[in-house]
């Protein structure tokens, strides 16, 4: 699969589509999800062109991977989520319902989230 430079997250990174930004640095951009699944629902995306987690791990350098996951942690700290807890989720491919083919992490919090998967 080839990276689609016109996916919605690529457009957000280029500033073509606005977002409710929570955090940004040289490695990542974090913003509020437009269809939140929890009281706190933030998306964290790397600045590079990566389709999925698998693609990110295969092609990103150590510095970029470390910077990205440090950014995820910084977002959780900025939102003061450490005490009550939060969930980090990333979907890969069709069976996992990956909606945008740009690697991203969801940070979900703000209420008890229950089981990982519905029973």
Backbone as XML, in Angstrom:
<?xml version="1.0"?>
<chain id="A" units="angstrom">
  <residue number="1" name="UNK">
    <atom name="N" x="0.837" y="-1.179" z="0.000"/>
    <atom name="CA" x="0.000" y="0.000" z="0.000"/>
    <atom name="C" x="0.889" y="1.253" z="0.000"/>
  </residue>
  <residue number="2" name="UNK">
    <atom name="N" x="0.541" y="2.196" z="-0.810"/>
    <atom name="CA" x="1.272" y="3.459" z="-0.910"/>
    <atom name="C" x="0.602" y="4.515" z="-0.039"/>
  </residue>
  <residue number="3" name="UNK">
    <atom name="N" x="1.408" y="5.336" z="0.604"/>
    <atom name="CA" x="0.878" y="6.404" z="1.443"/>
    <atom name="C" x="0.096" y="7.399" z="0.587"/>
  </residue>
  <residue number="4" name="UNK">
    <atom name="N" x="-1.107" y="7.743" z="1.021"/>
    <atom name="CA" x="-1.960" y="8.713" z="0.332"/>
    <atom name="C" x="-1.700" y="10.099" z="0.912"/>
  </residue>
  <residue number="5" name="UNK">
    <atom name="N" x="-1.015" y="10.947" z="0.164"/>
    <atom name="CA" x="-0.668" y="12.289" z="0.632"/>
    <atom name="C" x="-1.894" y="13.196" z="0.789"/>
  </residue>
  <residue number="6" name="UNK">
    <atom name="N" x="-3.059" y="12.719" z="0.371"/>
    <atom name="CA" x="-4.283" y="13.507" z="0.508"/>
    <atom name="C" x="-5.218" y="12.974" z="1.589"/>
  </residue>
  <residue number="7" name="UNK">
    <atom name="N" x="-4.710" y="12.084" z="2.459"/>
    <atom name="CA" x="-5.565" y="11.634" z="3.557"/>
    <atom name="C" x="-5.786" y="12.808" z="4.517"/>
  </residue>
  <residue number="8" name="UNK">
    <atom name="N" x="-6.829" y="12.708" z="5.321"/>
    <atom name="CA" x="-7.217" y="13.825" z="6.172"/>
    <atom name="C" x="-6.112" y="14.240" z="7.153"/>
  </residue>
  <residue number="9" name="UNK">
    <atom name="N" x="-5.344" y="13.282" z="7.673"/>
    <atom name="CA" x="-4.289" y="13.635" z="8.623"/>
    <atom name="C" x="-3.134" y="14.343" z="7.927"/>
  </residue>
  <residue number="10" name="UNK">
    <atom name="N" x="-2.833" y="13.957" z="6.700"/>
    <atom name="CA" x="-1.805" y="14.662" z="5.928"/>
    <atom name="C" x="-2.242" y="16.108" z="5.698"/>
  </residue>
  <residue number="11" name="UNK">
    <atom name="N" x="-3.509" y="16.301" z="5.408"/>
    <atom name="CA" x="-4.034" y="17.656" z="5.197"/>
    <atom name="C" x="-4.000" y="18.471" z="6.484"/>
  </residue>
  <residue number="12" name="UNK">
    <atom name="N" x="-4.278" y="17.832" z="7.611"/>
    <atom name="CA" x="-4.181" y="18.519" z="8.904"/>
    <atom name="C" x="-2.733" y="18.916" z="9.166"/>
  </residue>
  <residue number="13" name="UNK">
    <atom name="N" x="-1.798" y="18.006" z="8.924"/>
    <atom name="CA" x="-0.375" y="18.316" z="9.133"/>
    <atom name="C" x="0.083" y="19.488" z="8.274"/>
  </residue>
  <residue number="14" name="UNK">
    <atom name="N" x="-0.451" y="19.596" z="7.050"/>
    <atom name="CA" x="-0.076" y="20.701" z="6.152"/>
    <atom name="C" x="-0.832" y="21.985" z="6.463"/>
  </residue>
  <residue number="15" name="UNK">
    <atom name="N" x="-1.772" y="21.941" z="7.394"/>
    <atom name="CA" x="-2.549" y="23.123" z="7.748"/>
    <atom name="C" x="-3.701" y="23.405" z="6.800"/>
  </residue>
  <residue number="16" name="UNK">
    <atom name="N" x="-4.047" y="22.453" z="5.941"/>
    <atom name="CA" x="-5.145" y="22.638" z="4.991"/>
    <atom name="C" x="-6.501" y="22.427" z="5.646"/>
  </residue>
  <residue number="17" name="UNK">
    <atom name="N" x="-6.531" y="21.651" z="6.709"/>
    <atom name="CA" x="-7.747" y="21.400" z="7.477"/>
    <atom name="C" x="-7.429" y="21.761" z="8.925"/>
  </residue>
  <residue number="18" name="UNK">
    <atom name="N" x="-8.288" y="22.562" z="9.568"/>
    <atom name="CA" x="-8.016" y="22.937" z="10.961"/>
    <atom name="C" x="-8.273" y="21.771" z="11.916"/>
  </residue>
  <residue number="19" name="UNK">
    <atom name="N" x="-7.668" y="21.864" z="13.084"/>
    <atom name="CA" x="-7.907" y="20.885" z="14.144"/>
    <atom name="C" x="-7.869" y="21.603" z="15.483"/>
  </residue>
  <residue number="20" name="UNK">
    <atom name="N" x="-8.417" y="20.961" z="16.484"/>
    <atom name="CA" x="-8.342" y="21.469" z="17.859"/>
    <atom name="C" x="-7.086" y="20.899" z="18.499"/>
  </residue>
  <residue number="21" name="UNK">
    <atom name="N" x="-5.988" y="21.593" z="18.288"/>
    <atom name="CA" x="-4.668" y="21.115" z="18.697"/>
    <atom name="C" x="-4.527" y="21.085" z="20.213"/>
  </residue>
  <residue number="22" name="UNK">
    <atom name="N" x="-3.928" y="20.008" z="20.686"/>
    <atom name="CA" x="-3.643" y="19.824" z="22.106"/>
    <atom name="C" x="-2.140" y="19.956" z="22.360"/>
  </residue>
  <residue number="23" name="UNK">
    <atom name="N" x="-1.331" y="19.493" z="21.406"/>
    <atom name="CA" x="0.124" y="19.465" z="21.568"/>
    <atom name="C" x="0.766" y="19.313" z="20.198"/>
  </residue>
  <residue number="24" name="UNK">
    <atom name="N" x="1.972" y="19.847" z="20.087"/>
    <atom name="CA" x="2.766" y="19.590" z="18.879"/>
    <atom name="C" x="4.242" y="19.746" z="19.204"/>
  </residue>
  <residue number="25" name="UNK">
    <atom name="N" x="5.054" y="19.012" z="18.485"/>
    <atom name="CA" x="6.499" y="19.162" z="18.533"/>
    <atom name="C" x="7.048" y="18.700" z="17.191"/>
  </residue>
  <residue number="26" name="UNK">
    <atom name="N" x="8.341" y="18.510" z="17.096"/>
    <atom name="CA" x="8.928" y="18.143" z="15.811"/>
    <atom name="C" x="8.574" y="16.729" z="15.356"/>
  </residue>
  <residue number="27" name="UNK">
    <atom name="N" x="8.058" y="15.900" z="16.274"/>
    <atom name="CA" x="7.768" y="14.509" z="15.958"/>
    <atom name="C" x="6.284" y="14.201" z="15.804"/>
  </residue>
  <residue number="28" name="UNK">
    <atom name="N" x="5.428" y="14.993" z="16.441"/>
    <atom name="CA" x="4.015" y="14.629" z="16.511"/>
    <atom name="C" x="3.104" y="15.838" z="16.589"/>
  </residue>
  <residue number="29" name="UNK">
    <atom name="N" x="1.858" y="15.584" z="16.258"/>
    <atom name="CA" x="0.779" y="16.550" z="16.422"/>
    <atom name="C" x="-0.348" y="15.813" z="17.133"/>
  </residue>
  <residue number="30" name="UNK">
    <atom name="N" x="-0.914" y="16.429" z="18.165"/>
    <atom name="CA" x="-2.033" y="15.838" z="18.900"/>
    <atom name="C" x="-3.214" y="16.795" z="18.843"/>
  </residue>
  <residue number="31" name="UNK">
    <atom name="N" x="-4.401" y="16.223" z="18.613"/>
    <atom name="CA" x="-5.596" y="17.053" z="18.503"/>
    <atom name="C" x="-6.822" y="16.254" z="18.931"/>
  </residue>
  <residue number="32" name="UNK">
    <atom name="N" x="-7.894" y="16.976" z="19.261"/>
    <atom name="CA" x="-9.122" y="16.336" z="19.694"/>
    <atom name="C" x="-9.786" y="15.600" z="18.533"/>
  </residue>
  <residue number="33" name="UNK">
    <atom name="N" x="-10.303" y="14.399" z="18.813"/>
    <atom name="CA" x="-11.043" y="13.637" z="17.808"/>
    <atom name="C" x="-12.387" y="14.331" z="17.551"/>
  </residue>
  <residue number="34" name="UNK">
    <atom name="N" x="-12.802" y="14.400" z="16.289"/>
    <atom name="CA" x="-14.068" y="15.075" z="15.967"/>
    <atom name="C" x="-15.290" y="14.229" z="16.315"/>
  </residue>
  <residue number="35" name="UNK">
    <atom name="N" x="-15.103" y="12.949" z="16.566"/>
    <atom name="CA" x="-16.194" y="12.061" z="16.979"/>
    <atom name="C" x="-15.740" y="11.281" z="18.204"/>
  </residue>
  <residue number="36" name="UNK">
    <atom name="N" x="-15.654" y="11.951" z="19.359"/>
    <atom name="CA" x="-15.064" y="11.309" z="20.538"/>
    <atom name="C" x="-15.831" y="10.086" z="21.016"/>
  </residue>
  <residue number="37" name="UNK">
    <atom name="N" x="-15.060" y="9.057" z="21.384"/>
    <atom name="CA" x="-15.613" y="7.819" z="21.925"/>
    <atom name="C" x="-15.532" y="7.785" z="23.444"/>
  </residue>
  <residue number="38" name="UNK">
    <atom name="N" x="-14.976" y="8.839" z="24.046"/>
    <atom name="CA" x="-14.849" y="8.965" z="25.497"/>
    <atom name="C" x="-14.792" y="10.467" z="25.797"/>
  </residue>
  <residue number="39" name="UNK">
    <atom name="N" x="-14.998" y="10.853" z="27.062"/>
    <atom name="CA" x="-14.918" y="12.280" z="27.388"/>
    <atom name="C" x="-13.597" y="12.932" z="26.958"/>
  </residue>
  <residue number="40" name="UNK">
    <atom name="N" x="-12.519" y="12.192" z="27.062"/>
    <atom name="CA" x="-11.228" y="12.630" z="26.518"/>
    <atom name="C" x="-10.888" y="11.685" z="25.380"/>
  </residue>
  <residue number="41" name="UNK">
    <atom name="N" x="-10.729" y="12.238" z="24.175"/>
    <atom name="CA" x="-10.360" y="11.428" z="23.014"/>
    <atom name="C" x="-9.449" y="12.281" z="22.137"/>
  </residue>
  <residue number="42" name="UNK">
    <atom name="N" x="-8.172" y="11.991" z="22.229"/>
    <atom name="CA" x="-7.154" y="12.743" z="21.501"/>
    <atom name="C" x="-6.456" y="11.810" z="20.520"/>
  </residue>
  <residue number="43" name="UNK">
    <atom name="N" x="-6.192" y="12.313" z="19.339"/>
    <atom name="CA" x="-5.410" y="11.592" z="18.341"/>
    <atom name="C" x="-4.003" y="12.157" z="18.334"/>
  </residue>
  <residue number="44" name="UNK">
    <atom name="N" x="-3.020" y="11.280" z="18.286"/>
    <atom name="CA" x="-1.624" y="11.695" z="18.180"/>
    <atom name="C" x="-1.084" y="11.078" z="16.896"/>
  </residue>
  <residue number="45" name="UNK">
    <atom name="N" x="-0.566" y="11.930" z="16.005"/>
    <atom name="CA" x="-0.060" y="11.455" z="14.715"/>
    <atom name="C" x="1.397" y="11.866" z="14.541"/>
  </residue>
  <residue number="46" name="UNK">
    <atom name="N" x="2.191" y="10.997" z="13.940"/>
    <atom name="CA" x="3.571" y="11.399" z="13.640"/>
    <atom name="C" x="3.580" y="12.365" z="12.458"/>
  </residue>
  <residue number="47" name="UNK">
    <atom name="N" x="4.609" y="13.160" z="12.372"/>
    <atom name="CA" x="4.727" y="14.118" z="11.272"/>
    <atom name="C" x="5.155" y="13.455" z="9.965"/>
  </residue>
  <residue number="48" name="UNK">
    <atom name="N" x="5.696" y="12.266" z="10.041"/>
    <atom name="CA" x="6.126" y="11.548" z="8.843"/>
    <atom name="C" x="4.986" y="10.812" z="8.163"/>
  </residue>
  <residue number="49" name="UNK">
    <atom name="N" x="5.248" y="10.342" z="6.961"/>
    <atom name="CA" x="4.248" y="9.650" z="6.147"/>
    <atom name="C" x="4.292" y="8.148" z="6.411"/>
  </residue>
  <residue number="50" name="UNK">
    <atom name="N" x="3.502" y="7.707" z="7.385"/>
    <atom name="CA" x="3.436" y="6.297" z="7.764"/>
    <atom name="C" x="1.989" y="5.835" z="7.715"/>
  </residue>
  <residue number="51" name="UNK">
    <atom name="N" x="1.749" y="4.711" z="7.105"/>
    <atom name="CA" x="0.400" y="4.196" z="6.911"/>
    <atom name="C" x="-0.167" y="3.592" z="8.195"/>
  </residue>
  <residue number="52" name="UNK">
    <atom name="N" x="0.664" y="2.877" z="8.939"/>
    <atom name="CA" x="0.184" y="2.114" z="10.094"/>
    <atom name="C" x="1.313" y="1.965" z="11.112"/>
  </residue>
  <residue number="53" name="UNK">
    <atom name="N" x="0.990" y="1.366" z="12.242"/>
    <atom name="CA" x="2.002" y="1.079" z="13.257"/>
    <atom name="C" x="3.118" y="0.235" z="12.662"/>
  </residue>
  <residue number="54" name="UNK">
    <atom name="N" x="2.748" y="-0.795" z="11.919"/>
    <atom name="CA" x="3.732" y="-1.681" z="11.301"/>
    <atom name="C" x="4.678" y="-0.891" z="10.384"/>
  </residue>
  <residue number="55" name="UNK">
    <atom name="N" x="4.116" y="-0.035" z="9.559"/>
    <atom name="CA" x="4.902" y="0.798" z="8.654"/>
    <atom name="C" x="5.814" y="1.740" z="9.443"/>
  </residue>
  <residue number="56" name="UNK">
    <atom name="N" x="5.278" y="2.325" z="10.514"/>
    <atom name="CA" x="6.053" y="3.244" z="11.356"/>
    <atom name="C" x="7.267" y="2.533" z="11.949"/>
  </residue>
  <residue number="57" name="UNK">
    <atom name="N" x="7.055" y="1.361" z="12.529"/>
    <atom name="CA" x="8.155" y="0.613" z="13.155"/>
    <atom name="C" x="9.174" y="0.179" z="12.111"/>
  </residue>
  <residue number="58" name="UNK">
    <atom name="N" x="8.714" y="-0.212" z="10.931"/>
    <atom name="CA" x="9.628" y="-0.641" z="9.867"/>
    <atom name="C" x="10.486" y="0.496" z="9.313"/>
  </residue>
  <residue number="59" name="UNK">
    <atom name="N" x="9.912" y="1.695" z="9.188"/>
    <atom name="CA" x="10.616" y="2.744" z="8.444"/>
    <atom name="C" x="11.107" y="3.935" z="9.255"/>
  </residue>
  <residue number="60" name="UNK">
    <atom name="N" x="10.530" y="4.200" z="10.394"/>
    <atom name="CA" x="10.953" y="5.357" z="11.192"/>
    <atom name="C" x="12.267" y="5.056" z="11.895"/>
  </residue>
  <residue number="61" name="UNK">
    <atom name="N" x="13.055" y="6.069" z="12.087"/>
    <atom name="CA" x="14.297" y="5.914" z="12.831"/>
    <atom name="C" x="14.041" y="5.883" z="14.328"/>
  </residue>
  <residue number="62" name="UNK">
    <atom name="N" x="15.049" y="5.467" z="15.058"/>
    <atom name="CA" x="14.922" y="5.364" z="16.512"/>
    <atom name="C" x="14.570" y="6.708" z="17.143"/>
  </residue>
  <residue number="63" name="UNK">
    <atom name="N" x="15.188" y="7.769" z="16.685"/>
    <atom name="CA" x="14.930" y="9.104" z="17.233"/>
    <atom name="C" x="13.474" y="9.511" z="16.997"/>
  </residue>
  <residue number="64" name="UNK">
    <atom name="N" x="12.958" y="9.223" z="15.795"/>
    <atom name="CA" x="11.581" y="9.577" z="15.471"/>
    <atom name="C" x="10.592" y="8.733" z="16.278"/>
  </residue>
  <residue number="65" name="UNK">
    <atom name="N" x="10.874" y="7.437" z="16.417"/>
    <atom name="CA" x="9.985" y="6.578" z="17.214"/>
    <atom name="C" x="9.972" y="7.030" z="18.673"/>
  </residue>
  <residue number="66" name="UNK">
    <atom name="N" x="11.138" y="7.263" z="19.232"/>
    <atom name="CA" x="11.235" y="7.703" z="20.614"/>
    <atom name="C" x="10.521" y="9.046" z="20.794"/>
  </residue>
  <residue number="67" name="UNK">
    <atom name="N" x="10.755" y="9.975" z="19.879"/>
    <atom name="CA" x="10.113" y="11.291" z="19.955"/>
    <atom name="C" x="8.604" y="11.199" z="19.883"/>
  </residue>
  <residue number="68" name="UNK">
    <atom name="N" x="8.106" y="10.325" z="19.012"/>
    <atom name="CA" x="6.660" y="10.167" z="18.875"/>
    <atom name="C" x="6.049" y="9.636" z="20.168"/>
  </residue>
  <residue number="69" name="UNK">
    <atom name="N" x="6.606" y="8.556" z="20.714"/>
    <atom name="CA" x="6.004" y="7.969" z="21.909"/>
    <atom name="C" x="6.209" y="8.852" z="23.142"/>
  </residue>
  <residue number="70" name="UNK">
    <atom name="N" x="7.266" y="9.638" z="23.171"/>
    <atom name="CA" x="7.423" y="10.640" z="24.239"/>
    <atom name="C" x="6.325" y="11.693" z="24.112"/>
  </residue>
  <residue number="71" name="UNK">
    <atom name="N" x="5.960" y="12.055" z="22.879"/>
    <atom name="CA" x="4.874" y="13.016" z="22.652"/>
    <atom name="C" x="3.547" y="12.463" z="23.167"/>
  </residue>
  <residue number="72" name="UNK">
    <atom name="N" x="3.291" y="11.174" z="22.950"/>
    <atom name="CA" x="2.068" y="10.553" z="23.470"/>
    <atom name="C" x="2.035" y="10.699" z="24.986"/>
  </residue>
  <residue number="73" name="UNK">
    <atom name="N" x="3.160" y="10.424" z="25.625"/>
    <atom name="CA" x="3.237" y="10.557" z="27.087"/>
    <atom name="C" x="3.025" y="12.005" z="27.517"/>
  </residue>
  <residue number="74" name="UNK">
    <atom name="N" x="3.613" y="12.957" z="26.800"/>
    <atom name="CA" x="3.461" y="14.378" z="27.144"/>
    <atom name="C" x="2.004" y="14.810" z="27.060"/>
  </residue>
  <residue number="75" name="UNK">
    <atom name="N" x="1.287" y="14.318" z="26.069"/>
    <atom name="CA" x="-0.129" y="14.647" z="25.938"/>
    <atom name="C" x="-0.889" y="14.134" z="27.160"/>
  </residue>
  <residue number="76" name="UNK">
    <atom name="N" x="-0.648" y="12.900" z="27.555"/>
    <atom name="CA" x="-1.314" y="12.341" z="28.738"/>
    <atom name="C" x="-0.993" y="13.173" z="29.977"/>
  </residue>
  <residue number="77" name="UNK">
    <atom name="N" x="0.241" y="13.632" z="30.095"/>
    <atom name="CA" x="0.628" y="14.467" z="31.237"/>
    <atom name="C" x="-0.049" y="15.832" z="31.171"/>
  </residue>
  <residue number="78" name="UNK">
    <atom name="N" x="-0.058" y="16.453" z="29.996"/>
    <atom name="CA" x="-0.709" y="17.767" z="29.846"/>
    <atom name="C" x="-2.186" y="17.706" z="30.222"/>
  </residue>
  <residue number="79" name="UNK">
    <atom name="N" x="-2.824" y="16.606" z="29.886"/>
    <atom name="CA" x="-4.247" y="16.442" z="30.176"/>
    <atom name="C" x="-4.492" y="15.866" z="31.574"/>
  </residue>
  <residue number="80" name="UNK">
    <atom name="N" x="-3.406" y="15.642" z="32.323"/>
    <atom name="CA" x="-3.454" y="15.136" z="33.701"/>
    <atom name="C" x="-4.240" y="13.826" z="33.797"/>
  </residue>
  <residue number="81" name="UNK">
    <atom name="N" x="-3.878" y="12.886" z="32.928"/>
    <atom name="CA" x="-4.591" y="11.618" z="32.866"/>
    <atom name="C" x="-3.935" y="10.501" z="33.667"/>
  </residue>
  <residue number="82" name="UNK">
    <atom name="N" x="-2.734" y="10.725" z="34.173"/>
    <atom name="CA" x="-1.994" y="9.639" z="34.821"/>
    <atom name="C" x="-2.713" y="9.073" z="36.044"/>
  </residue>
  <residue number="83" name="UNK">
    <atom name="N" x="-3.343" y="9.928" z="36.833"/>
    <atom name="CA" x="-3.931" y="9.474" z="38.101"/>
    <atom name="C" x="-5.096" y="8.496" z="37.887"/>
  </residue>
  <residue number="84" name="UNK">
    <atom name="N" x="-6.073" y="8.873" z="37.090"/>
    <atom name="CA" x="-7.249" y="8.018" z="36.894"/>
    <atom name="C" x="-7.063" y="6.989" z="35.787"/>
  </residue>
  <residue number="85" name="UNK">
    <atom name="N" x="-6.097" y="7.205" z="34.918"/>
    <atom name="CA" x="-5.800" y="6.235" z="33.882"/>
    <atom name="C" x="-6.319" y="6.633" z="32.513"/>
  </residue>
  <residue number="86" name="UNK">
    <atom name="N" x="-5.787" y="5.966" z="31.518"/>
    <atom name="CA" x="-6.158" y="6.217" z="30.130"/>
    <atom name="C" x="-5.828" y="4.991" z="29.303"/>
  </residue>
  <residue number="87" name="UNK">
    <atom name="N" x="-6.394" y="4.942" z="28.117"/>
    <atom name="CA" x="-6.152" y="3.843" z="27.187"/>
    <atom name="C" x="-5.471" y="4.408" z="25.954"/>
  </residue>
  <residue number="88" name="UNK">
    <atom name="N" x="-4.461" y="3.685" z="25.467"/>
    <atom name="CA" x="-3.793" y="4.020" z="24.207"/>
    <atom name="C" x="-4.176" y="2.930" z="23.222"/>
  </residue>
  <residue number="89" name="UNK">
    <atom name="N" x="-4.643" y="3.348" z="22.046"/>
    <atom name="CA" x="-5.135" y="2.401" z="21.059"/>
    <atom name="C" x="-4.657" y="2.805" z="19.678"/>
  </residue>
  <residue number="90" name="UNK">
    <atom name="N" x="-4.246" y="1.820" z="18.894"/>
    <atom name="CA" x="-3.910" y="2.063" z="17.498"/>
    <atom name="C" x="-4.453" y="0.916" z="16.665"/>
  </residue>
  <residue number="91" name="UNK">
    <atom name="N" x="-5.189" y="1.241" z="15.631"/>
    <atom name="CA" x="-5.764" y="0.226" z="14.746"/>
    <atom name="C" x="-4.859" y="0.030" z="13.540"/>
  </residue>
  <residue number="92" name="UNK">
    <atom name="N" x="-4.754" y="-1.225" z="13.102"/>
    <atom name="CA" x="-3.935" y="-1.552" z="11.927"/>
    <atom name="C" x="-4.776" y="-2.356" z="10.949"/>
  </residue>
  <residue number="93" name="UNK">
    <atom name="N" x="-5.101" y="-1.763" z="9.826"/>
    <atom name="CA" x="-5.786" y="-2.481" z="8.761"/>
    <atom name="C" x="-7.289" y="-2.588" z="8.898"/>
  </residue>
  <residue number="94" name="UNK">
    <atom name="N" x="-7.880" y="-3.215" z="7.893"/>
    <atom name="CA" x="-9.337" y="-3.309" z="7.765"/>
    <atom name="C" x="-9.995" y="-4.060" z="8.925"/>
  </residue>
  <residue number="95" name="UNK">
    <atom name="N" x="-9.437" y="-5.180" z="9.344"/>
    <atom name="CA" x="-10.060" y="-5.958" z="10.418"/>
    <atom name="C" x="-10.078" y="-5.205" z="11.744"/>
  </residue>
  <residue number="96" name="UNK">
    <atom name="N" x="-9.187" y="-4.259" z="11.911"/>
    <atom name="CA" x="-9.144" y="-3.451" z="13.131"/>
    <atom name="C" x="-9.884" y="-2.124" z="12.958"/>
  </residue>
  <residue number="97" name="UNK">
    <atom name="N" x="-10.496" y="-1.927" z="11.804"/>
    <atom name="CA" x="-11.272" y="-0.715" z="11.503"/>
    <atom name="C" x="-10.411" y="0.546" z="11.456"/>
  </residue>
  <residue number="98" name="UNK">
    <atom name="N" x="-9.201" y="0.428" z="10.903"/>
    <atom name="CA" x="-8.371" y="1.624" z="10.725"/>
    <atom name="C" x="-9.064" y="2.521" z="9.706"/>
  </residue>
  <residue number="99" name="UNK">
    <atom name="N" x="-9.500" y="3.704" z="10.139"/>
    <atom name="CA" x="-10.299" y="4.592" z="9.296"/>
    <atom name="C" x="-9.446" y="5.509" z="8.426"/>
  </residue>
  <residue number="100" name="UNK">
    <atom name="N" x="-8.264" y="5.880" z="8.905"/>
    <atom name="CA" x="-7.374" y="6.763" z="8.147"/>
    <atom name="C" x="-6.034" y="6.068" z="8.004"/>
  </residue>
  <residue number="101" name="UNK">
    <atom name="N" x="-5.551" y="5.956" z="6.780"/>
    <atom name="CA" x="-4.288" y="5.259" z="6.508"/>
    <atom name="C" x="-3.092" y="6.171" z="6.763"/>
  </residue>
  <residue number="102" name="UNK">
    <atom name="N" x="-3.047" y="6.724" z="7.966"/>
    <atom name="CA" x="-1.889" y="7.454" z="8.494"/>
    <atom name="C" x="-1.783" y="6.979" z="9.937"/>
  </residue>
  <residue number="103" name="UNK">
    <atom name="N" x="-0.632" y="6.415" z="10.310"/>
    <atom name="CA" x="-0.469" y="5.888" z="11.660"/>
    <atom name="C" x="-0.898" y="6.928" z="12.685"/>
  </residue>
  <residue number="104" name="UNK">
    <atom name="N" x="-1.680" y="6.496" z="13.646"/>
    <atom name="CA" x="-2.112" y="7.380" z="14.718"/>
    <atom name="C" x="-2.446" y="6.567" z="15.961"/>
  </residue>
  <residue number="105" name="UNK">
    <atom name="N" x="-2.360" y="7.242" z="17.081"/>
    <atom name="CA" x="-2.675" y="6.655" z="18.376"/>
    <atom name="C" x="-3.845" y="7.432" z="18.959"/>
  </residue>
  <residue number="106" name="UNK">
    <atom name="N" x="-4.816" y="6.706" z="19.491"/>
    <atom name="CA" x="-5.929" y="7.305" z="20.218"/>
    <atom name="C" x="-5.572" y="7.281" z="21.700"/>
  </residue>
  <residue number="107" name="UNK">
    <atom name="N" x="-5.782" y="8.382" z="22.391"/>
    <atom name="CA" x="-5.710" y="8.416" z="23.851"/>
    <atom name="C" x="-7.145" y="8.624" z="24.319"/>
  </residue>
  <residue number="108" name="UNK">
    <atom name="N" x="-7.649" y="7.655" z="25.075"/>
    <atom name="CA" x="-9.030" y="7.675" z="25.560"/>
    <atom name="C" x="-9.021" y="7.715" z="27.081"/>
  </residue>
  <residue number="109" name="UNK">
    <atom name="N" x="-9.856" y="8.573" z="27.654"/>
    <atom name="CA" x="-9.903" y="8.701" z="29.109"/>
    <atom name="C" x="-11.152" y="9.474" z="29.525"/>
  </residue>
  <residue number="110" name="UNK">
    <atom name="N" x="-11.260" y="9.707" z="30.830"/>
    <atom name="CA" x="-12.323" y="10.549" z="31.346"/>
    <atom name="C" x="-13.500" y="9.811" z="31.947"/>
  </residue>
  <residue number="111" name="UNK">
    <atom name="N" x="-13.481" y="8.480" z="31.862"/>
    <atom name="CA" x="-14.505" y="7.639" z="32.470"/>
    <atom name="C" x="-13.963" y="6.217" z="32.515"/>
  </residue>
  <residue number="112" name="UNK">
    <atom name="N" x="-14.576" y="5.332" z="33.310"/>
    <atom name="CA" x="-14.167" y="3.926" z="33.239"/>
    <atom name="C" x="-14.444" y="3.399" z="31.832"/>
  </residue>
  <residue number="113" name="UNK">
    <atom name="N" x="-13.443" y="2.835" z="31.201"/>
    <atom name="CA" x="-13.549" y="2.415" z="29.808"/>
    <atom name="C" x="-13.998" y="0.974" z="29.630"/>
  </residue>
  <residue number="114" name="UNK">
    <atom name="N" x="-14.081" y="0.226" z="30.705"/>
    <atom name="CA" x="-14.579" y="-1.141" z="30.613"/>
    <atom name="C" x="-13.592" y="-2.086" z="29.942"/>
  </residue>
  <residue number="115" name="UNK">
    <atom name="N" x="-14.133" y="-3.188" z="29.475"/>
    <atom name="CA" x="-13.318" y="-4.220" z="28.837"/>
    <atom name="C" x="-12.717" y="-3.690" z="27.548"/>
  </residue>
  <residue number="116" name="UNK">
    <atom name="N" x="-11.616" y="-4.276" z="27.153"/>
    <atom name="CA" x="-10.946" y="-3.874" z="25.924"/>
    <atom name="C" x="-11.835" y="-4.086" z="24.714"/>
  </residue>
  <residue number="117" name="UNK">
    <atom name="N" x="-12.513" y="-5.233" z="24.652"/>
    <atom name="CA" x="-13.428" y="-5.537" z="23.555"/>
    <atom name="C" x="-14.803" y="-5.866" z="24.123"/>
  </residue>
  <residue number="118" name="UNK">
    <atom name="N" x="-15.861" y="-5.512" z="23.383"/>
    <atom name="CA" x="-17.203" y="-5.880" z="23.861"/>
    <atom name="C" x="-17.339" y="-7.397" z="23.966"/>
  </residue>
  <residue number="119" name="UNK">
    <atom name="N" x="-18.092" y="-7.830" z="24.928"/>
    <atom name="CA" x="-18.269" y="-9.278" z="25.139"/>
    <atom name="C" x="-19.382" y="-9.799" z="24.276"/>
  </residue>
</chain>
